[in-house]
Amino acid sequence: MNAPLAADSALSGTLSALFKDAHQPIIVKDEGSRFVHLNDLACNMIGAKPESAIGLTDYDFLPRAEADAIRAMDVHVFSTGEEQHFEEEITGPDGSLKVLVTHKRRVRMPTRNGSTALLVAVIEDVTDLRKAETVLRASEEHYRSLVELHPQTPWVADSLGNVTEVGPEWEQLSGRRRGDAAGSGWETSVHPADIRRVRAAWVRAVKEGARLDIEFRIATPEGGYRWFRSRAAPKLAPDGSVERWYGLLEDVNDRQIALQALRDSEAKLREHRDKLEKLVDVRTEEVRQKNAELDRMLQQEREVNALQRRFVAMISHEFRTPLAIIDAAAQRLTRVKAPSPEFLADKAAQIKGAVVRMVELMESVLAAGRLEMRTIAINKQPISLGKLVAECVIRRREISPTHRIHLDVSGLPEEVTADRSALERVFANLLSNAVKYAPQSPDVYVRGWQVDGVVKVSVRDTGIGIDEQDLSRLFEPYFRARSASGIAGTGIGLNIVREIVDLHGGTVTVSSVPGEGATFTVVLPSADCGRVQVEAA
């Protein structure tokens, strides 16, 4: 290999003068690829001083593979004389890769012995530029991918609100060309029911330079409509005026459907809640009423129990009185050795009256028991009601000779259909009460008549009467009016009267003025037949 040309001081001075002010690294090589000259920039690039680098080659600074590639290019340029402009990667002094754009050409330079061929390499370090280009390409690819994959459709409008550009997704979502949306052409795709609202919102946003955020329906290629959300923000110039608008169109149809389903569900839930609240109110009111009814029934039961206790005590007392009368009359009879007929008749009447009273008491007790057991048999047959009432009056006159009972039943029909024995108890009770509660008023008036398909029989006394506040409870079992205080009685007679009359399909009423007496009126159907049986449920 030829000796290096670096010893040629004239050549070295010439090269230094040529490349002194160069702004790029320059390396001059001989045909053996030995460094003949390096400017300062080239020395900094390879990490060597000028005086120590002369005569060295790329093999002294670079990995062998990189040096082989450079040597091959040098040989090609020397042999062909062709200029080469190429990009290469080399390893810098710090071990990092550098990207270089190198321009190589062959030149002939004068020497002491004539001239020689040299290779001049002008180098440009484009490492930072290539890195920036790589980052820029990656960024462009990143944002392009984002735009292509983004589910929303971008759009742009000028400062006046005229659409100038829409994304390619517009054609898929609307079935119309992108150019058709320019200006205000997009409005033709909006649902007719939404267009006025959308147009007004867009005009207001453009006028005020405010952000837009609105949802509306857009026609689809299939002929239906889908919900979209359109948002836009203005791009402002330095002076604060709007330069253009950037917007996004987002498909929110599934969300709208879900929201509508949620609203429907909430409406149904509210409706169900309202119905439930009403039902709870109804049930609460029913419970309140039932509790009130239970309280009333409990109170009534307590009152009935108290009345029954008083009734038992009263019955005991009532039985003692006729028994005492019978006992006293019997003792008198036994003590008198030769009683006169008048004496015998008097004592017999006393005994008979006491027995009648005991029989009445017994019948009342038995009737009360049947009422409580809810089993009373009524056997209706054609009877003469006038005759039945007259017989009851006659018996009462015999029992109560001190009273005058006035009878007028001429207005009654010849026959009615009723249970004779049951009605005998009704009128016997009413007559007994009329006499009992009018001890100082001997007149009792009994009248019967027919009117409007019913027959009526009234029993009126002129005795103590009944307080107005007691009238409504007079027919309750075991109840006794306050005006009856001190007068013997069981409190079940009028209850029996009402039950018997009810079973005949009739009614019994009472009217009274305290101190002037009371009137009981029995109303019965004038034509009825058959047998009625009331039994416990």
C-alpha positions in Angstrom: 0.0 0.0 0.0 1.3 3.5 -0.8 2.6 5.7 1.9 0.1 8.2 3.3 0.0 11.7 1.7 -0.2 13.5 5.0 3.6 14.2 4.9 3.0 16.4 1.9 2.9 19.7 3.7 1.9 21.6 0.6 -1.1 19.4 0.1 -2.0 19.6 3.8 -1.9 23.4 3.7 -4.0 23.5 0.6 -6.7 21.2 2.1 -6.7 23.2 5.3 -7.2 26.4 3.3 -10.0 24.9 1.2 -12.1 23.6 4.1 -11.2 26.1 6.9 -14.6 27.8 7.1 -16.8 24.8 6.2 -19.9 24.4 8.3 -20.1 20.7 7.9 -17.8 17.8 8.9 -15.4 17.1 6.0 -13.0 14.2 5.7 -10.5 13.8 2.9 -9.1 10.2 2.2 -6.5 8.7 -0.1 -7.0 5.6 -2.2 -6.3 3.5 0.9 -9.2 5.2 2.8 -6.6 6.8 5.1 -7.5 10.1 6.6 -5.5 12.8 4.8 -7.4 15.8 6.3 -10.2 16.3 8.8 -11.7 19.7 9.7 -12.6 20.4 13.4 -16.2 19.4 13.0 -15.2 16.0 11.6 -12.7 15.5 14.5 -15.5 16.3 17.0 -17.8 13.8 15.2 -15.4 10.9 15.5 -13.9 12.0 18.8 -10.3 12.5 17.8 -7.7 15.3 17.4 -6.6 16.3 13.9 -2.9 15.5 14.4 -3.6 12.1 15.8 -6.3 11.1 13.2 -4.1 11.7 10.1 -3.2 8.4 8.6 -5.9 6.4 10.4 -8.9 4.8 8.9 -12.6 4.2 9.8 -11.6 0.9 11.2 -9.9 2.7 14.0 -13.1 4.4 15.1 -16.1 2.3 14.0 -17.3 -1.3 14.3 -15.9 -3.5 11.6 -19.2 -3.9 9.8 -19.8 -0.2 9.6 -16.1 0.4 8.5 -16.5 -2.3 5.8 -19.5 -0.6 4.3 -17.7 2.8 4.2 -14.6 1.2 2.6 -16.7 -0.4 0.0 -18.3 2.9 -1.0 -14.8 4.6 -1.0 -13.5 1.9 -3.4 -16.5 2.3 -5.7 -16.1 6.1 -5.9 -12.3 5.8 -6.6 -12.8 3.2 -9.2 -15.7 4.7 -11.1 -15.3 8.4 -10.4 -19.1 8.6 -9.7 -20.3 11.0 -7.0 -22.4 9.3 -4.3 -25.0 10.9 -2.0 -26.4 8.5 0.6 -27.6 8.1 4.1 -25.8 5.8 6.6 -25.8 5.0 10.3 -22.6 4.9 12.3 -21.8 4.5 15.9 -20.6 7.6 17.6 -17.8 7.9 20.2 -20.4 7.6 23.0 -21.8 4.4 21.5 -25.0 6.0 20.2 -26.2 5.6 16.6 -25.9 8.7 14.4 -27.7 9.2 11.1 -25.4 10.8 8.5 -26.1 12.1 5.0 -22.7 11.8 3.2 -21.7 13.2 -0.2 -18.6 11.5 -1.6 -16.7 12.5 -4.8 -13.2 11.8 -6.3 -10.9 14.8 -6.9 -7.3 15.3 -8.1 -5.0 17.4 -6.1 -1.5 18.6 -7.1 1.5 17.2 -5.2 5.2 17.5 -5.3 5.4 14.7 -7.8 2.5 15.8 -9.9 -1.1 15.1 -8.8 -3.0 12.4 -6.8 -6.6 11.2 -6.5 -8.4 12.0 -3.2 -11.9 11.3 -1.9 -13.7 14.2 -0.3 -16.6 13.3 2.0 -18.9 16.1 3.1 -21.0 14.9 6.0 -24.3 16.2 7.4 -25.5 14.9 10.9 -29.3 14.4 10.5 -29.7 12.3 13.6 -32.0 14.8 15.4 -33.9 15.5 12.2 -34.6 11.9 11.6 -35.7 11.4 15.2 -38.1 14.3 14.9 -39.4 12.9 11.6 -39.9 9.6 13.3 -41.8 11.1 16.2 -43.9 13.2 13.8 -44.7 10.2 11.7 -45.7 8.2 14.8 -47.8 11.1 16.0 -49.5 11.4 12.6 -50.2 7.7 12.5 -51.4 7.9 16.1 -53.9 10.7 15.5 -54.9 9.2 12.1 -55.7 6.0 13.9 -57.6 7.8 16.6 -59.7 9.7 14.0 -60.3 6.6 11.9 -61.2 4.5 14.9 -63.1 7.2 16.9 -66.8 6.4 17.1 -67.7 10.1 16.8 -68.0 12.0 13.5 -65.9 15.2 13.3 -67.3 18.3 11.5 -66.1 21.8 10.9 -68.0 25.0 10.3 -67.0 28.6 9.4 -67.5 31.6 11.7 -71.0 32.0 10.3 -72.0 28.5 11.2 -71.9 27.0 7.7 -70.6 23.5 7.7 -67.5 23.2 5.6 -66.3 19.7 6.3 -67.7 16.4 7.9 -66.0 13.2 8.6 -66.4 10.1 6.4 -68.6 8.5 8.9 -71.4 10.9 7.9 -72.1 8.8 4.8 -72.5 5.6 6.8 -74.7 7.1 9.5 -77.0 9.2 7.2 -76.7 7.4 3.9 -75.9 10.8 2.2 -72.7 12.2 0.6 -70.4 14.3 2.7 -70.9 17.2 0.3 -74.6 17.2 0.9 -74.0 18.2 4.6 -72.2 21.4 3.5 -73.7 24.8 4.5 -77.0 23.9 6.1 -77.6 20.8 4.0 -77.2 18.7 7.1 -80.6 19.9 8.3 -82.4 17.7 5.7 -81.3 14.7 7.7 -82.7 15.9 11.0 -86.0 14.5 12.3 -88.8 17.0 11.5 -89.9 17.1 15.1 -86.4 18.2 16.2 -85.3 20.6 13.4 -86.7 23.8 14.9 -85.1 23.1 18.3 -81.7 22.2 16.7 -81.6 25.1 14.3 -82.5 27.6 17.1 -79.8 26.2 19.4 -77.1 26.4 16.6 -78.1 29.9 15.7 -77.9 31.0 19.3 -74.5 29.3 19.8 -73.1 31.0 16.6 -74.5 34.4 17.7 -73.1 34.2 21.2 -69.9 32.3 20.5 -71.0 29.8 23.1 -70.5 26.0 23.1 -73.1 23.8 21.5 -74.4 20.6 23.2 -77.7 19.1 21.9 -79.2 15.8 21.2 -81.5 15.1 18.2 -82.5 12.4 15.7 -80.9 11.8 12.3 -82.4 9.8 9.4 -80.6 6.5 8.8 -80.0 4.7 5.4 -82.5 2.1 6.5 -85.3 4.7 6.7 -85.5 5.0 10.5 -84.0 7.5 12.9 -81.2 7.3 15.5 -80.4 9.7 18.3 -77.1 11.7 18.1 -75.4 14.2 20.3 -73.7 17.1 18.6 -71.1 19.2 20.5 -69.1 22.1 19.1 -66.7 24.7 20.4 -65.4 27.9 18.6 -61.8 28.5 17.7 -61.1 32.1 18.6 -58.8 34.5 16.8 -56.3 36.7 18.8 -58.9 39.5 18.8 -61.5 37.2 20.4 -63.6 36.7 17.3 -64.6 33.2 16.1 -62.5 31.9 13.3 -64.2 28.5 12.8 -66.2 25.8 14.7 -65.0 22.3 15.5 -67.6 19.8 16.4 -68.2 16.1 17.0 -71.3 14.0 16.2 -71.8 11.1 18.7 -74.3 8.2 18.3 -76.2 8.1 21.6 -79.2 6.1 20.4 -78.6 3.1 22.7 -78.3 5.5 25.7 -81.5 7.3 24.7 -83.3 4.0 24.4 -81.9 3.0 27.8 -82.9 6.4 29.3 -86.4 6.1 27.8 -86.7 2.6 29.2 -85.5 4.0 32.6 -88.0 6.8 32.4 -90.8 4.4 31.5 -89.7 2.1 34.4 -89.6 5.0 36.8 -93.1 6.1 35.6 -94.4 2.6 36.2 -92.6 2.4 39.5 -94.2 5.7 40.6 -97.5 4.5 39.4 -97.0 1.2 41.3 -95.9 3.2 44.3 -98.9 5.4 44.1 -101.2 2.4 43.8 -99.4 0.7 46.7 -99.7 3.9 48.8 -103.4 4.0 48.1 -103.7 0.3 48.8 -101.9 0.8 52.1 -104.1 3.8 52.9 -107.2 1.7 52.1 -105.9 -1.3 54.1 -104.9 1.0 57.0 -108.4 2.5 57.0 -109.9 -1.0 56.9 -107.7 -2.0 59.8 -108.6 1.2 61.6 -112.3 0.5 61.0 -111.9 -3.1 62.0 -110.1 -2.1 65.2 -112.8 0.4 65.9 -115.4 -2.2 65.3 -113.5 -4.7 67.5 -113.3 -2.1 70.2 -117.0 -1.4 69.8 -117.8 -5.1 69.9 -115.5 -5.6 72.8 -117.2 -2.7 74.6 -120.6 -4.1 73.7 -119.5 -7.5 74.9 -118.4 -6.0 78.2 -121.7 -4.2 78.4 -123.6 -7.4 77.5 -121.7 -9.4 80.1 -122.5 -6.7 82.7 -126.1 -6.7 81.6 -126.2 -10.5 81.8 -124.8 -10.4 85.3 -127.4 -7.9 86.3 -130.0 -10.0 84.5 -129.1 -13.1 86.5 -129.2 -11.1 89.7 -132.6 -9.6 88.6 -134.0 -13.0 87.6 -133.1 -14.4 91.0 -134.8 -11.5 92.6 -137.8 -11.8 90.3 -138.3 -15.5 91.1 -138.1 -14.8 94.8 -141.0 -12.4 94.7 -143.7 -14.8 93.3 -142.3 -17.6 95.3 -142.6 -15.5 98.5 -146.2 -14.7 97.5 -147.0 -18.3 97.0 -145.3 -19.3 100.2 -147.1 -16.6 102.2 -150.5 -17.5 100.7 -149.9 -21.2 101.4 -149.0 -20.5 105.0 -152.1 -18.3 105.5 -154.2 -21.1 104.1 -152.7 -23.7 106.5 -153.1 -21.4 109.5 -156.8 -20.7 108.9 -159.0 -23.7 110.0 -162.2 -22.7 108.4 -161.4 -20.3 105.6 -164.3 -18.5 104.0 -164.9 -18.8 100.2 -163.8 -15.2 99.8 -160.5 -15.9 101.7 -159.8 -18.9 99.5 -160.6 -17.0 96.4 -158.2 -14.2 97.4 -155.4 -16.5 98.2 -156.0 -18.6 95.1 -155.8 -15.4 93.0 -152.5 -14.4 94.7 -151.1 -17.9 94.0 -152.3 -17.8 90.5 -150.9 -14.4 89.8 -147.5 -15.5 91.3 -147.5 -18.6 89.1 -148.3 -16.5 86.0 -145.4 -14.2 86.8 -143.1 -17.2 87.3 -144.3 -18.7 84.0 -143.6 -15.3 82.2 -140.2 -15.2 83.7 -139.4 -18.7 82.7 -140.7 -18.1 79.2 -138.5 -15.0 79.0 -135.4 -16.9 80.1 -136.0 -19.7 77.6 -136.7 -17.2 74.8 -133.5 -15.3 75.7 -131.6 -18.6 75.5 -133.0 -19.4 72.1 -132.1 -15.9 70.9 -128.5 -16.3 72.0 -128.3 -19.7 70.4 -129.8 -18.1 67.2 -132.5 -20.8 66.9 -136.1 -19.7 66.9 -138.7 -21.6 64.9 -141.6 -19.5 63.4 -144.5 -21.6 62.1 -146.8 -19.2 60.1 -150.5 -20.2 59.6 -153.6 -18.2 58.9 -154.9 -16.7 62.1 -157.2 -14.0 63.3 -154.9 -11.3 64.6 -157.8 -9.3 66.2 -159.0 -12.4 68.2 -155.4 -13.1 69.3 -154.9 -9.5 70.6 -158.3 -9.6 72.3 -157.4 -12.8 74.1 -154.1 -11.3 75.3 -156.0 -8.2 76.6 -158.5 -10.4 78.5 -155.7 -12.3 80.2 -153.9 -9.1 81.1 -157.2 -7.7 82.6 -157.5 -10.8 84.8 -153.9 -10.4 86.0 -154.0 -6.6 86.4 -157.6 -5.8 87.4 -156.5 -2.3 88.6 -155.9 -1.1 85.0 -158.4 -0.3 82.3 -157.3 -1.7 78.9 -159.3 -0.1 76.0 -159.4 -2.3 72.9 -160.2 -1.4 69.3 -159.1 -3.9 66.7 -162.1 -3.6 64.3 -159.8 -2.3 61.6 -157.8 -5.5 61.4 -158.3 -8.0 58.5 -160.1 -11.3 59.2 -156.8 -13.3 58.7 -153.1 -12.8 58.6 -150.4 -15.4 58.2 -148.3 -15.6 61.4 -147.1 -17.8 64.3 -149.9 -17.5 66.9 -147.9 -18.5 70.0 -145.0 -16.2 69.0 -147.3 -13.2 68.5 -149.1 -14.0 71.8 -145.7 -13.5 73.5 -145.2 -10.2 71.6 -148.5 -8.7 72.7 -148.3 -10.2 76.2 -144.9 -8.5 76.7 -146.1 -5.2 75.4 -149.3 -5.3 77.6 -147.2 -6.4 80.6 -144.8 -3.4 80.1 -147.7 -1.0 79.6 -149.2 -2.0 82.9 -145.9 -2.3 84.8 -144.5 1.1 83.7 -147.8 3.0 84.4 -148.6 2.0 87.9 -150.4 5.2 88.7 -152.0 5.6 85.2 -154.5 2.8 84.8 -155.6 3.5 81.2 -154.0 1.4 78.4 -155.1 1.8 74.8 -154.8 -1.1 72.2 -155.7 -0.4 68.6 -155.4 -2.3 65.4 -155.8 -1.3 61.7 -154.8 -2.1 58.2 -153.1 0.4 55.7 -151.1 0.1 52.5 -150.7 -3.7 52.6 -149.6 -4.0 56.2 -151.4 -4.4 59.5 -150.5 -2.3 62.6 -151.2 -2.9 66.2 -150.3 -0.2 68.8 -150.1 -0.4 72.6 -150.1 2.9 74.3 -149.8 3.6 78.0 -149.9 6.9 80.0 -147.1 6.1 82.4 -143.6 7.3 83.1 -142.4 7.3 79.5 -138.9 6.8 78.2 -135.9 9.3 77.9 -135.1 10.2 74.3 -131.5 9.1 74.6 -132.6 5.6 75.6 -135.0 5.0 72.7 -132.4 3.8 70.3 -131.1 1.1 72.7 -134.5 0.0 74.0 -134.7 -3.2 72.0 -131.1 -4.3 72.9 -130.8 -7.4 75.1 -130.7 -6.8 78.9 -131.0 -3.0 78.4 -133.3 -1.1 80.8 -134.1 2.5 80.4 -133.1 4.9 83.2 -136.8 5.8 83.8 -137.4 2.1 84.7 -135.2 2.4 87.8 -136.9 0.8 90.8 -139.4 -1.2 88.6 -138.9 -5.0 88.4 -137.9 -6.3 85.0 -135.4 -8.5 83.1 -134.5 -6.2 80.1 -135.1 -9.0 77.6 -138.8 -8.7 76.9 -138.5 -6.0 74.2 -135.6 -7.7 72.6 -137.7 -10.8 72.2 -140.5 -8.7 70.8 -138.2 -7.3 68.1 -136.7 -10.6 67.1 -140.1 -12.3 66.7 -141.5 -9.3 64.7 -138.3 -9.3 62.5 -138.8 -13.1 61.8 -142.3 -12.2 60.6 -140.9 -9.7 58.2 -142.3 -6.8 60.2 -141.0 -3.9 62.3 -141.7 -2.6 65.8 -141.2 1.1 66.7 -141.6 3.2 69.9 -142.3 6.8 70.5 -142.4 8.4 73.9 -142.6 11.6 75.9 -141.2 11.3 79.4 -144.0 11.6 82.0 -146.7 11.1 79.3 -146.3 7.4 78.4 -145.0 5.4 75.5 -146.5 3.9 72.3 -145.2 0.6 70.8 -146.4 -0.1 67.2 -146.1 -3.5 65.6 -146.2 -3.6 61.8 -146.8 -6.9 60.0 -147.3 -7.9 56.4 -151.0 -8.5 55.8 -150.4 -11.6 53.6 -147.6 -14.0 54.4 -147.3 -17.8 54.8 -144.7 -20.5 55.3 -142.2 -21.6 58.0 -139.1 -19.6 59.0 -136.3 -21.3 60.8 -133.3 -19.2 62.1 -130.4 -21.3 63.3 -126.8 -20.7 64.5 -124.4 -20.1 61.7 
